[in-house]
């Protein structure tokens, strides 16, 4: 359709006999709401209106179009006709199929005009007398006579000939002529082929106006070149560049434009825009659809055993294995694969034989939620120990149920009630004390209470209604992996959903390969393994990382392509800084809605301080952010604390304690924020200020180095001189120092003197020995760590 100059909303409404409101509603639904009734409409908006009206007002047939092509004019006063010439009867007063009058009326007084066909089959319409052709007014009729295609004009011409064949024949032969109906004989104009062409041209113009093609659908990605966009829209590059220039964008054909700009250009050129969805290799390769409820079947629970060192974790696992063998299971444990499955009263339970909560947390750090239940082993005579507390907090952070196994009840000094009392301090109240924590007294050495413990595990699993779908491609987690001299990379996998078959192609992290061999915990070869079944496989290209997820896939070539892509992503991630929560960015994250909870780990020199700090910090919670202490303990900040902080995105807060070397290195790698304080109120004030966005530190601590005290000398008039070995960094004269004993700060002050042999030294570097004294402090002992640091002013 050609451009219509200044065709306004109210003019369109008037031409179609509609209200302005109706036209406005059409534009609102299919384009954009006009500002007012005087708004000039674009070609695209007019096309939408025409298409809408033609689709909503179809005609009964082609005859209606021809019947209304010419409209009778309003009645005009007629000049008095000569008396001797009879008046032609009006068309509507004549009966149908009546012969043409022979009363002297010339055929030139009649106009050949196709009439609407009668419903009854082959009857032809009667001829009609019509008014003078010079007074006929063309009436534009807008009708959608197509279904997505062009109007077949030849078909209409053929239909015209069928409606009045005799007259059409005479018209073609030029035997019948028109003359004016004025009563005078003016020169009649023959209905020539030129007139016929004019009629056809008029129909073609009508077609161009009303039979616009459906707008071309164009798929546009996030970024596209101008040339590619023109190609997709079937337009020339010049047209696209012209529209871009009109919108104030100067771009050449090779230049890349974003989706919003490309969509604007496409809509301006009358195209319908769709966002091109890019399907990644991972999406095409890995089937991660959700299972239907009817496809799920019960699966075995996956259990991890945690607790303090020497409290009997290994003895308990051995006792469970022996119970399983004694109950009739064939064979024995021939090799250690990191996980195994036992049958208890016909019901399987899978145990992860991992070394405590460290491995458990490292899997969580990788996003692997493999365990369903945690068994916490506590020695009846020792009670709660630091690692026991860590295990409790790690399990709570993972949000898995805890079953407490109070071990060594056969010993005379065993006191299970004291253990239950201590557990209440950490939110674990025994069932027989009115709580919901299952506590089972056992003896792993004497095999007492093992069956009851396993029954409680089974019962807890039943309450959780653990289910999986075995009828799909396998997916799960890598428990551990190693390089075997004879078999190459070997990995222990836990199938969590689907079924793994021998020969399957699997991808695990950056490792890919075909399952060449598959054995269970007893060394028995397996053809397939369903949900919750641990297996050891060989055939991978490399040993994957523990905690990596694995998937069985169908296309090995695509799997290797995905592995290469993952390796590239890992390289780029390793160079990019990891965004973790810190006091500096805490307020920004709260404002952005990214942080609803501030997780803290508290370490202090005594248990009383831990409880006091925990209570004070949790009171800082407000409507925007909830402050929660996920772990509190006594002693130095260790690597396990840093690991939990990294997994839970927490901040470590220490009081009169220092991180050990491994924790410091791990915190740097994991980008974990550690804050060490000497006064509790400093901590509360700083965290509260950070939550309100008012934290403005003016100084920061810079650790210079650490020196270990190897010998202590008492020198009269000087005091205690420490003979030290610099472990890392350097010790500088007149710097600030802390004396750290077993991870706890016992003194903080200044360095009084620093000597290398008998001479004063400005600084002593790593791997060198030195002698030093601390100002106003003489209680230095062998094994103490001297931490040297300075406070630097932060430029505002």
NORZIVEN-V778119 format. One record per residue. BURIAL is 1 if it has 9 or more other ideal C-beta (glycine too) atoms within 8 Angstrom, else 0. Layout:
{{BURIAL} {BURIAL}}
This chain:
{{1} {0} {0} {1} {0} {0} {1} {1} {1} {1} {0} {1} {1} {0} {0} {0} {0} {0} {0} {1} {0} {1} {1} {1} {0} {1} {1} {1} {0} {0} {0} {0} {0} {1} {0} {0} {1} {0} {1} {0} {1} {0} {1} {1} {1} {1} {1} {1} {1} {1} {1} {1} {1} {1} {0} {0} {0} {0} {1} {0} {0} {1} {1} {1} {1} {1} {1} {1} {0} {1} {0} {0} {1} {0} {0} {0} {0} {0} {0} {0} {0} {0} {0} {0} {0} {0} {0} {1} {0} {0} {0} {0} {0} {1} {0} {0} {0} {0} {0} {0} {0} {0} {0} {0} {1} {0} {0} {1} {1} {1} {1} {1} {0} {1} {1} {0} {1} {0} {0} {0} {0} {0} {1} {0} {1} {1} {1} {1} {1} {0} {1} {0} {1} {0} {0} {1} {0} {0} {0} {0} {0} {1} {1} {1} {0} {0} {0} {0} {0} {0} {1} {0} {1} {0} {0} {1} {1} {0} {1} {1} {1} {0} {1} {1} {0} {0} {1} {1} {0} {1} {1} {0} {0} {1} {0} {1} {1} {1} {1} {1} {0} {0} {0} {0} {0} {0} {0} {0} {0} {0} {1} {0} {0} {0} {0} {1} {0} {0} {0} {1} {0} {1} {1} {1} {0} {1} {1} {1} {1} {1} {1} {0} {0} {0} {0} {1} {0} {1} {0} {1} {1} {0} {0} {1} {1} {1} {1} {0} {1} {1} {0} {1} {1} {0} {0} {0} {1} {0} {1} {1} {1} {0} {1} {1} {1} {0} {1} {0} {0} {0} {0} {0} {1} {0} {0} {0} {1} {0} {1} {0} {1} {1} {1} {1} {1} {1} {1} {1} {1} {1} {1} {0} {1} {0} {0} {0} {0} {0} {0} {0} {1} {0} {0} {0} {1} {1} {0} {0} {0} {0} {1} {0} {0} {0} {1} {1} {0} {0} {1} {1} {1} {1} {1} {1} {1} {1} {1} {1} {0} {0} {1} {1} {1} {0} {1} {1} {1} {1} {1} {1} {1} {1} {1} {1} {1} {0} {0} {0} {0} {0} {0} {0} {1} {0} {0} {0} {1} {1} {1} {1} {1} {1} {1} {1} {0} {0} {0} {1} {1} {1} {1} {1} {1} {1} {0} {1} {1} {1} {1} {1} {1} {1} {1} {1} {1} {1} {0} {1} {0} {1} {1} {1} {1} {1} {1} {1} {1} {1} {1} {1} {1} {0} {1} {1} {1} {1} {1} {1} {1} {1} {1} {1} {1} {1} {1} {1} {1} {1} {0} {1} {0} {1} {1} {1} {1} {1} {1} {1} {1} {0} {0} {0} {0} {1} {1} {1} {0} {0} {1} {1} {0} {1} {1} {1} {0} {1} {0} {1} {1} {1} {1} {0} {0} {0} {1} {0} {1} {1} {1} {1} {1} {1} {1} {1} {1} {0} {1} {1} {1} {1} {0} {1} {1} {1} {1} {1} {1} {1} {0} {1} {1} {0} {0} {1} {0} {1} {0} {1} {1} {1} {0} {1} {1} {1} {1} {1} {1} {1} {1} {1} {1} {0} {0} {1} {0} {0} {0} {1} {1} {1} {1} {1} {1} {1} {1} {1} {1} {1} {1} {1} {1} {1} {0} {1} {1} {1} {1} {1} {1} {1} {1} {1} {1} {1} {1} {0} {1} {1} {1} {1} {1} {1} {0} {0} {0} {1} {0} {0} {1} {1} {1} {1} {1} {1} {1} {1} {1} {1} {1} {1} {0} {0} {1} {1} {0} {1} {1} {1} {1} {1} {1} {1} {1} {0} {0} {1} {0} {1} {1} {1} {1} {1} {1} {0} {1} {1} {1} {0} {0} {1} {0} {0} {0} {0} {0} {0} {0} {0} {0} {1} {1} {0} {1} {0} {1} {1} {1} {0} {1} {1} {0} {0} {0} {0} {1} {0} {0} {1} {1} {1} {1} {1} {1} {1} {1} {0} {0} {0} {1} {1} {1} {1} {1} {1} {0} {1} {1} {1} {0} {1} {0} {0} {0} {0} {1} {0} {1} {1} {1} {1} {1} {1} {1} {1} {1} {1} {1} {1} {1} {1} {1} {1} {1} {1} {1} {1} {1} {1} {0} {1} {1} {1} {1} {1} {1} {1} {1} {1} {1} {1} {0} {0} {1} {1} {0} {1} {1} {0} {0} {1} {1} {1} {1} {1} {1} {1} {1} {0} {0} {1} {0} {1} {1} {1} {0} {1} {1} {1} {1} {1} {1} {0} {1} {0} {1} {0} {0} {0} {0} {0} {0} {0} {1} {1} {1} {1} {1} {1} {1} {0} {0} {1} {1} {0} {0} {0} {0} {0} {0} {1} {1} {1} {1} {1} {1} {1} {1} {0} {1} {1} {1} {1} {1} {0} {1} {1} {1} {1} {1} {1} {1} {0} {1} {1} {1} {0} {1} {0} {1} {1} {1} {0} {1} {1} {1} {1} {0} {0} {0} {0} {1} {0} {1} {1} {0} {1} {0} {1} {1} {1} {1} {1} {1} {1} {0} {0} {1} {0} {0} {1} {0} {0} {0} {1} {1} {1} {1} {1} {1} {1} {1} {0} {0} {0} {0} {0}}
